[in-house]
Amino acid sequence: MYAAYHGPKGLKLIAERIHGLTVLLANSLEELGYKQLNTAYFDTLQFDLGELVGPLHGEALNNEMNLNYNGSVVTISLDETTSPEDVKIIVRFFAKVKGKNLNDVNIDELKGNLQTTIPAALQRTSAYLTHPVFNSHHSEHEMLRYIKSLETKDLSLCHSMIALGSCTMKLNATTEMVPVTWAEFSKMHPFAPVDQTGGYMQLFAELDAWLSEITGFAAMSLQPNAGAQGEYAGLMVIRAYHNDRGDTHRNIALIPSSAHGTNPASAAMAGMKVVVVKCDDNGNIDVVDLKAKAEQYKNELSCLMVTYPSTHGVFEESIIEVCEIIHANGGQVYMDGANMNAQVGLTSPANIGADVCHLNLHKTFCIPHGGGGPGMGPIGVAKHLVPYLPGHAVVDIDKGKSIPAVSAAPWGSASILIISHAYIAMMGGEGLTNATKYAILNANYIKTRLKTHYPVLYTGSKGRCAHEMILDCRAFKAYGIEVTDIAKRLMDYGFHAPTVSFPVAGTVMIEPTESEPKHELDRFCDAMIAIRNEIKDVESGVSDKIDNPLKNAPHTAAVVTGNNWEHPYTRQKAAFPLPYVAAYKFWPSVGRVNDTYGDRTLICSCPPLTDYEFEESEVTTPEFGT
């Protein structure tokens, strides 16, 4: 949006202004006798001040400016918010520490003789940002309309529930979001001195305490920026723990076949080898297989990665036994916190026996995560792992034996932690517990309404699911109906498609969250039941197997209102399949894409979990201490 608003000319003007002020500052300070260390630069200058660094630091603080200090070397970076007056202030206090003043520098004359320091070979001459979107919206009114045009293409929680299984698309309340806009938080530099960030420090401390209480753990690290990064951080903490004990040979990660796809990838990044544990017919971890493999690799076992409730949408009743088996064989238990929305207030990772767990604050604790971010994946650890929590090279947060930083900033994307802090503070313990109960209740309500129409793949011993469920759509394939047809057709009913073919191919995974009222759950169920009836029409021959509402979904406004309509079903059936759709219609902006073409021309793919598993012959047992 920044590039679209300013366009190539605007961005160049901004860059030229920044560079011009930087050159002006460099020339001014050199006139005062300071030597600038960078021969070529854009917006950043370095000066070795020697013994003057202390007095200069004091003067900078007196002028409410933070510079970067590395020994006697001072680094100054300018940006588009820097003004000519800011440059004068910097020159003034640099002059003061040398016993001079601003009048000793002819800034006006220097302004008239500015020359770039960027070598000609590094200056761009080719065109950039040539797409029309970067050359069309350069006034506020134009930009407003452009943003609104994009918004109208996006089905969001403003329109209907988003039942994406394993994603926890819950309400992001306005009250939680407003503080992100406050300058006191949003304009704070991540490396600002701690004594200037008292509000943030209080927020971090309170959030650490609350999340520790929720998880049952001893401490948190708020550094990881995403769930997968939290996985990696947690595994590196476990690795550091083993290494510190001399168990450097412990590098086997047991991972159930139902695991999130990021689990084996994180294990591989952490230098571990993956052994896949089977699941039984009910979707639970095969305890017999787990025990056999834990004992087989007891000398090399590093950890188990387990999701609870499982990715199959059930509370595994053997979870405590599973953790005990791992501990008995020298391993640690890493719990994937993707499904914490079914735990908060009712149980906790520590209660089931886990040693470390990441939390998706962008799921369970209300940070929005549409459109690719932002995310936060802090990790909580048991007492014996606290010394290994991530440190940082710039800000001292070392716990004694900390692993290196996993994010550039010491507290990750700190400004969005405010959202989760506000959510927990407003909900309180009782509110959080009730939210969990409603999340589970809503899922089981949907399961009960849909179970006679779609087989529910996995349930617990009492026939219940956790906060999400998997509907089995594989039988429809015999009649030419794919699970993607159901997903696309839901768009015509005004709903975002649920998670498709994860963790089981040919299924949909539905997670309503606690945010949805009963009438919204009913709207969704009505849509799913109507789609099932459309499938029955195909099964019975009433509808053509190729030319039917499911195969042609979603139906765009351009298609429905076009002059040509050659389908055997009506336009009303296509676009307004239930009465409530007409009252509040969301029109998909794009019709069905060629899935086969897309499948055949993928440039990036995620290998199946089994591809991460090594052959037994690869396992070696190093000598102790090697």
N, C-alpha and C positions, 0 to 999 in steps of 0.2 A: 504494500500500500504506500509505503514511503517512496519507493521508486516510481510507482504509478503516478503519484501526486506531483512529484517534482520533475519527473521525466529526465532524459539524458542531459538537457541543457541546464536544468535546475540543479541536478546532482553535481555537474561540473562546476557551476558557480559556487556551490557550497564548498566543494573541495578546494577550489582556488582561494576562497576566502580563508578557510582554515590554514592552508599552506602559507598564504600571505601573512597572516597574523603570526604564524610560527617563525617565518623568516624575519619578520619585524622584531619579535622577541629575541631571537638569536643574535641579530645584529646589534640590538640595544644592549644586551648583556655583554657582548664582546667589546663594545665601546667602553664598558665599565671595567674591562680587564679580565673578564671571565673567558676561559677557553671552552668552546663548544666541541664535544668529542665526536659527534656524528658528521662525517664528511658529506653524506647525502641523507636527506630525511624528508618526511612528509609532514607529520604532525607531532613528532616526539624529539625532544632535545635532551642531551646529557651533559652535565658539568661535574668535574671533579673539584670539590670545594676545599678539600684538605681540612684544616682546622676551623674553617669558617662554617662547616656544615651544622655545628651545634647552634651558633647564633642565628643562622639562617632559618633553621627549623623553628626556633622560637618566634622569629619575626613572621614566618608564614602562618603559624598558628594565631598570632596576634591579628592577622588579617583574614582569619577564617578560611585559610587555604591549606589543603593537604597536597604535598608533593610525595614522590616516591624516593625513598632513601635506601641505598645499599652501601653501607660503610660511608665513605666520604663522597660517593657519587650520587648526585641528585638527578632524577629524571622528571621531566615536565611534558605532559601531553595536553594538547589543545583539541577542541572539537567545535561543532557548529554552535554550541551554546556560549562559547567564549566571546567576549566583547573586547573592543579596543581599550575600554576602561580597565578590564581585567589585566590586560597586558601592561598597562601603566602601573597598576598596583604591584604586579610581580617585579617590574623593573625598579619600582620605588624601594621595596624592601631588600632586593638584591644590592641596590646602591647603598642602603643604610648600613649594612653589615661591613661595607668597605669605607664607611665614613663619608660617603658621598650622598647626593640627592638626585631627584628626577631631572633637575635643570642641567645636570652634567651630561645628559643624553639628548641629542637633537632628534627627537622621535619624528617630528614633522618632516625633516629632511630625509630621514631614513625611509619614511613612507614612500617618498617619491622616487626611490632608487632600489626598489625591491626586485630581486632576481631569483628565479627558482633554483633550488639546489638539486632538483631531480635530474639525473643525467638524461640527455636526449634519447639515448637508447632505451630508457625505461618509460618514456612518455608515450602514452597511447595515441595512436593516430587513426586506428580503425573505428568504424561505427559500432555502437553498442546500444542496447535497449531499443532495437528497431521495431519491435512489435507494436501494433497500434495501441495496445492497452497502456503503453508507457508514453504515448504521445497524444493523449486525448482528454485527460481528466485533470486539468491544472488549475481549476477554481474550486472553491469549497462546495458550490452547488453541484458542479459536475461530479465531484468526488462522492458527494452524498448519494447522488443517483446511481453511480456505479456500484457503490457498496450495497445499496438497496437491491440492485438488480442481481447481485451475487446472492444476497440473503434469500431472495424469492426462489432461488434454485435449490436451497438447502432445507431438507426436512429435518427439523430440530425438535427438541423437547417443547418448544412453543406450539407445535402442531399436535403432537401425540407422544405416547410413550415410545421409548426406544428399547426394545427387549433384547438387546445384544447380550447373549450369554457370556459370562466371564468378563464383562466389561463394566458392570455396575453403573449404568447411565442414570444417575439420580439427580434430583433437583440441586442446582447451584444457586442458593438463595441470594437475593440482591444484597441483603444486609451483610452477608459474608464477603461479597465481592467489593463493596464500596471502599473499604480501607486500602485496597491495592492501589487506588488512585491518589491516595494522600501522598503529597510530596515528601513528608517526613520519612516515609518508607520507600517510595518508588525512586527517589533520587539519591538514595544512599549507595555509595560505592562498596562493592563486596570486600575491599581491603581497607575500608575506613578504620582508623584506630578504635580499638574496643572501648576506650574511655569516651568516645563520641557516639557510641551506639547503644546507650543504656536501654532504650526501648526495645530494640531488637534482642539484646541479651536477655531481657526479662521474658520476651516472647519465646525465645529458644528454650530457656530454662523451664518455663511452664509447659510448653509443648513436649519437651523431653519427659517431664514428670508425668504428664497425662498419658502419653503414649506408652511409657514404661508400665504405668498402672494397668492400662488396657491390655497389654500383651503379657503382663506378669514378669517382665524382664528387669534387669538391673539398670540398664542404660540404653540410650539410643544414639545413633549417629544420624544427623539430619543432612548429611552431605550428598548421598546418591540422588541423581536427578531423574531417575526413572526406575520402574520395577526391575527391568533387566539389569540395570546398573546396581540396584540393590542386591540382586542375586549374586552378581560378580563380587561385590564388596563383602557380602556375607561369606562366600566361599573362600575369599582371600583371607578373611579373619580366621576361618577354620584352618586353613593351610598354615597361617602364621602360628597358630596355637600348636599344631602338630610339630612344626619345625622347631619351635621353642622347647619342646619336650624331647627333641632328638628323634622324633618319628618322621624324618624327612621322606621315608619310603611310603608313607600313607597317601596314596594318590588315586584311590578307587572311589568313584561316586556311584552309588546305587540309585537308579531313577526308575520309577514305575512307568509302564507303557502308556499310562493315561496322563502323563505329565504335560505341562505347558511346553511348547516348542523351544522357549528360551532357556529352559532348564539345562538340557544337554549342551547348548551353545555356551552358556555361562560356565559350565563345568569344564568344557574344553579350553575356554579362555583362561581359566584359573589353573591350567596345567594338569587337569585330572583326566582319568580315563573312565568311560561310562560303561556300566553294566546295567542292562535293562532288566527290571523285575516284572514278572507277569502279573496280569490282573485276572480275577476269576470271572465267571459268567455273569455275576451281579455287578461288575465294574469295580470291585474292591481289590486292594492289593492282595495278591496270593501270598499269604503269610508263610506257607510251607516253602514256596520258592524263595521268598525273601530270606528266611532263616538259613536255607541251604546256601545261598550266595553270600550272605553275611559271614557265615562260618568258613566258606571256601576261601574268601578273601580277607579273613580276619586280620592277617598281618599287614595287609595293604589298605584296609578299609579306612577311607577318610570321612565319608559322610553319606547320609541318605538325603535326597531332595524329595520332599513330599508336599502335596497341596491338600489343605484341609479347610472345609469340606473338599472332597476330591473334584477334579475337573469333570467327573461324571455326574456331579450334582448330588452326592450323597455324603452323609456323615459316616465315615468308616468306623465301625464299632471296634475294630481291632487296633485303633491308632496308638493307644498307650502301649499295647504289647509290641507293636511295630517299633516304637521308639526304644523300648527296653531291649529289644533284640540288637539294635544298632549299638547302643551303649555297651552292652555285654561283650561286643566284639571290637571295642576300641574306637568306634566311630562317633561322629557328632550328627545331630539331626538339624537339617536346614528345612524350615517350613516356608513354602511359598505363600505369601500373604494375599494372593490375588482374590481369595474368597473370604477375606476377613469380615465382609459385610454380613456373614452368617455366624460370626463368632462373638463380636463385640458385646460384652456384658453378660454373655451366657457361658462362655468358656474362654480360654486364652492359649496361645502357643506354649507358654511355659507350663500351663496346667496339663497339656497332653504330653509333655516331655521334650519339646523342641529346645534347642540350644541357641538358635538364631532364626530370625524371621524378618523379611522385608514387608513393609506396608505400602500399598499404593494409595497415597494421599489423594491422588486424582481419581480414585474410585470410592473407597470406603469413606474418606473424609472430605469429599465434596469439591475438590479442585476440578474445574472443568478440564476435559481432555479430548474434546472434539477437534478435528483438523490437525491432529499430529502433536498436540501438546497444549500447555506445558505439563510436565509430570514431575512427581517427587516420589522417590522410593527409599525412604529412610529405613535403617535396619535397627532392630533391637536384639540385644544379646544377654545371655545369662552371665552371672557374676564372673565366672572364670574366663570369659572372653572379652570383658570390658577393656583390659589393657591393650588389646589389639585393634580397637576401633580406628577408623581412618584418621590420620593426622593431616598436616598441611605444611607446605614449604614456606609460606609467607606468614600466615597467622598461626600462632602457637596454640594448637588444640591437642597436642600430643598426650596420649594416655599412658605413656611409659614404654610400650612396645608397639606403637601404632604402625599399621601398614601405611604405605604411601597414599597420598590423596587419590581418590577415584574421580573427583570432579575438579574443575578449575577453581571454583570458589569454595571456601571452607564450610559454608552451610548451604551449598547447592543453590537452587533458585529461591533465595531467601524471601523475596517479596511475596511469593504465593503461599508461603507457610502461614501467612496471616489468615488466609481463607480457612484452613483447617483449624487454626487456633480459635477463630470466631465460631466455627461450627461446633467444636467440642464445648467451648465456654457457654454457648447458648443452649445446647442440648442437655448438658449435665449427664451424670451417670444414668439416671432413670430414663431420660430421653434417648440416649444412645442404645440402652438395652431394649427399649420399646421399638426403636427403629429396626433392630435386628429381628425382633419377633414379627414385626409387620412384613419385613422382607421375606421371611420364611413362610408366613401365612399367605402372602400374595402369590408366591410361587406354587404353593400347594393348592390354592384356590384355582389357579389356571390349570394345574395338573388334573384336578378333579373334573373341571368342566370339559377338558379336551381328551381325557383318557379313553372315552368310548369312540372317539373319532381318529385319534392318532395313538399308536402304541407308545407308552413311556418306557424308554429303554432301560433305565436303572432307577431303583428305589431302595430305601433301607428295609430292614427286616419288618418294619411295621407299615410298609407301603407308602411311606412319605419320602419326599425329596428334601433337599436343603433349600437354598435360596434360588436355585435354578434347576431346570430339568432338560432332558434330551428327548425330543420326539423323533421316533423312527419313521422315516419316509422312504426307506429302501424298497418296500413292497410295491410302491407306485411305479417303479421303473419298468415293471412288466407291462405296463400300459403306456409306456413312453413318457411318463411324467417324472421329471428330475426334481431334486430338492431345490435347485436354482429356479425352477418354474414357480414354485410356491413362494420363494423369496421375492421374485420379481412381481408376482401378482399382488402381494401384500402392499406394494407401492400404490396400486390402483385403489386400494382400500384406505390409503392415507397413513400407512405405517412403514417405518423403517424395517428392513429385513432383519430377522434375528441372526445370530451367528450360524453360519452354514458349514456343514461337513467338518466341524471341530467339536470335540476331539474324535468323533467317529464319522467317517465318510457317509454321505447320504442321509444325514440327520440335521435337525435344527436345534440349537440350544437357546432356551428362553430364560431371561432373568428380568423380572419386572421391577425389582427394587421396592423399597418401602414408600417411595414417593407417590405411587399411583393409587388413586381412589378406586373403589369397586366399579364405578360406572365406566372408568377407562379400561380396567381389566376386562369388563364385559364387552366393550367395543372391540378389543383385540380378539377375544375369544369368538365373538360373533363373526369376525372376519376370517379367522382360521377355520371355523365350522363351515362357513359359506364356501371357502376354497376347497374344503374336503368334499362338499357336495358337487362342486365343479369337477373334481377328480372322479367322483362317482359317475357323472354324466359321460366322461370319457370311457370309464370302465364298462359302462352299459351300452355304449355306442350312440347315446343321445348326442354327444358332441364328437366332432371329428378329432382324430388323434393328433393331427398336425395343425389344423386351423381351429384353435380354440382359445378362450380368454387367457389360459395359463401360458400357452406357448408364445403368444403374441405380447404378453405383458412385459413392461408396463406400457400403457397406452397414453401417449402424449396428447396435448391439446391440438397440436397440428394434425395428428393422425385422426383424432375423433371428429374434428370439425372440417376435415378435408372434403373435397368434392367427391372423391372416389372412396367407396366403402364396399368391399367385396367379401367380407367375412360372413359366415353363416349365423353369427350371433349379432345382437343389436348394439348400436353405439351406447345405449343406456347400460347394457350389460357390461360393456367394456369399461366405461368411465364411472358409472354410478351403480355399482353392484348391490349396495345396501342403501336404505333411505338416509342414514346419517351422513353418508359420503357427500350427498348433494348439498347438505347444509354447510359443509366446511371442507371444500374440495382442495386437495393439494395436487397440483399437476406436476408429474415428473417431467423434467426438462429434456431428458434423453431417453430414447426407446431402447429396445433390446440390442445389445451388442452381439457380435459374432463370437460366442464363447469358444468354439472350436478353434477359430483363428487365434484368439487370445491365448488359448492353452498351448498352441503349437509355436507361438512366437514369443514366449516368455524370455526375458533376458535375466531374470533373477528368480531363484526358487529356493525354498527351504527344504533340505533333505529330511526324510523321515527319521524318527528317533533311532531306529535300528541301525542307521548308517553311522551313528556315532559310536556304536558298540565295537569293542576290539575283540579280536580272536584270543582265546585263552592262551595260545602259544606266545602272544605278545607280552604276557604278564611275567615279569621277573621280580624276584625278591632281592633287592640290593643288600649288601652287607650293612649291618647297623651303623648308622652315623654317616653313611656315604650320601 
